[in-house]
Amino acid sequence: MFELIKESDLDTVRHFYRALAGTEFCAWTDIYPGEPELQSDFSRDSLFCIRDDVSGEIAGLVSIDDDPEVESIACWSEELQPSAEISRLGVAEKYQNRGIARELLAGAMEELRRRGCKSAHMLVAKDNVKALRSYEKLVFEKVGEYVLQGHDYWCFEKKL
């Protein structure tokens, strides 16, 4: 089930981020996402997870970000405002290829609709072949490209 992260989950989230850093296709590092992103997402009620139905373990995470630099990228559609960024989507390695990322995206998009957004957008690392295939299947439109923190990204957008 898609749910908001609780304060008691924050240490688990920190470990989750570190466990995925440096894995194949993941642009995360030992410092990103870090404490500033975690605290910002948590304080804005914008950090969500899906848990294993049996163990309760966090299987995947996603954030609704509020990054002025990303929001100012010129490729986002003016007609689809207000909009927000879906960011920091990650699935624990042992839960990959089970549709968790799709569930996280669906939950985040539903949350954005609830918040009054007309569209969702995201940056996807150009070398993240797995994610690129998934987002195109989910009918996200590639609308531009951008370089952020030394990484090349495709800009994807979807009307809600």
CORRALIN-V509580 format. One record per residue. PHI is phi in whole degrees, -180 to 180 (999 if undefined). PSI is psi in radians with two decimals (999 if undefined). OMEGA is omega as a letter, one per 20 degrees, with the letter a starting at -180 (* if undefined). Layout:
<<PHI:PSI:OMEGA> <PHI:PSI:OMEGA>>
This chain:
<<999:2.42:r> <-76:2.15:a> <-147:2.75:r> <-70:2.43:r> <-69:2.44:r> <-98:2.81:r> <-58:-0.62:a> <-67:-0.22:r> <-91:-0.14:a> <-61:-0.70:r> <-64:-0.67:r> <-63:-0.70:r> <-64:-0.75:r> <-57:-0.81:r> <-66:-0.65:r> <-59:-0.87:r> <-57:-0.82:a> <-66:-0.64:a> <-65:-0.58:a> <-87:-0.38:a> <-57:2.26:r> <83:-0.03:r> <-77:2.89:a> <-54:2.32:r> <73:-0.02:a> <-99:2.19:r> <-86:-0.01:r> <-69:2.67:a> <-127:-3.04:r> <-72:-0.18:r> <-117:-0.22:r> <-131:2.34:i> <-71:2.52:a> <-124:-2.82:a> <-60:-0.72:r> <-59:-0.77:r> <-67:-0.75:a> <-60:-0.86:a> <-67:-0.68:r> <-63:-0.86:a> <-61:-0.80:a> <-65:-0.76:a> <-67:-0.40:r> <-98:0.20:a> <51:0.86:a> <-129:0.39:r> <-123:2.10:a> <-126:2.81:r> <-143:2.92:r> <-124:2.34:a> <-107:2.71:r> <-63:2.26:a> <-61:-0.53:a> <-91:-0.95:a> <-86:-0.38:a> <81:-0.01:r> <-65:2.54:r> <-71:2.10:r> <-93:-0.53:a> <-159:2.73:a> <-131:2.68:r> <-154:2.61:r> <-123:2.67:r> <-104:1.94:a> <-91:2.83:r> <-135:1.23:a> <-108:1.90:a> <-56:-0.61:r> <-64:-0.80:r> <-67:-0.72:a> <-63:-0.46:a> <-88:-0.02:r> <-62:2.29:a> <-68:-0.29:a> <-78:-0.25:a> <-70:2.42:a> <-68:2.24:r> <-66:-0.60:a> <-69:-0.34:a> <-104:0.47:r> <-95:2.58:j> <-73:2.69:a> <-141:2.94:r> <-152:2.79:a> <-94:2.30:r> <-91:2.21:a> <-142:2.93:r> <49:0.80:r> <-85:2.17:r> <-147:2.53:r> <-123:2.26:r> <-55:2.47:a> <-53:-0.72:a> <-72:-0.18:r> <-108:0.03:a> <-69:2.71:a> <67:0.53:r> <-123:0.18:r> <84:0.16:a> <-65:-0.75:a> <-60:-0.72:r> <-62:-0.74:r> <-65:-0.70:r> <-63:-0.77:r> <-63:-0.79:r> <-61:-0.76:r> <-64:-0.75:r> <-65:-0.72:r> <-66:-0.67:r> <-64:-0.71:r> <-63:-0.71:r> <-65:-0.71:r> <-59:-0.79:a> <-60:-0.58:r> <-84:0.00:r> <92:0.23:r> <-78:2.58:r> <-95:-0.32:a> <-154:2.89:r> <-123:2.55:r> <-138:2.82:a> <-157:2.74:r> <-103:2.32:a> <-126:2.18:r> <-54:2.32:a> <-61:-0.44:a> <-93:0.09:r> <-89:1.30:a> <-56:-0.74:a> <-61:-0.84:a> <-67:-0.71:a> <-59:-0.76:r> <-62:-0.75:a> <-63:-0.82:a> <-68:-0.62:r> <-67:-0.64:r> <-65:-0.54:a> <-87:0.21:r> <63:0.64:r> <-82:2.37:a> <-95:2.32:r> <-77:2.04:a> <-117:-0.06:a> <174:-2.98:r> <-142:2.77:a> <-157:2.63:r> <-111:2.20:a> <-138:2.24:r> <51:0.68:r> <80:0.09:r> <-113:2.51:r> <-90:2.25:a> <-127:2.61:r> <-92:2.52:r> <-99:2.15:r> <-117:2.53:a> <-141:2.59:r> <-144:2.29:r> <-71:2.39:r> <-95:999:*>>
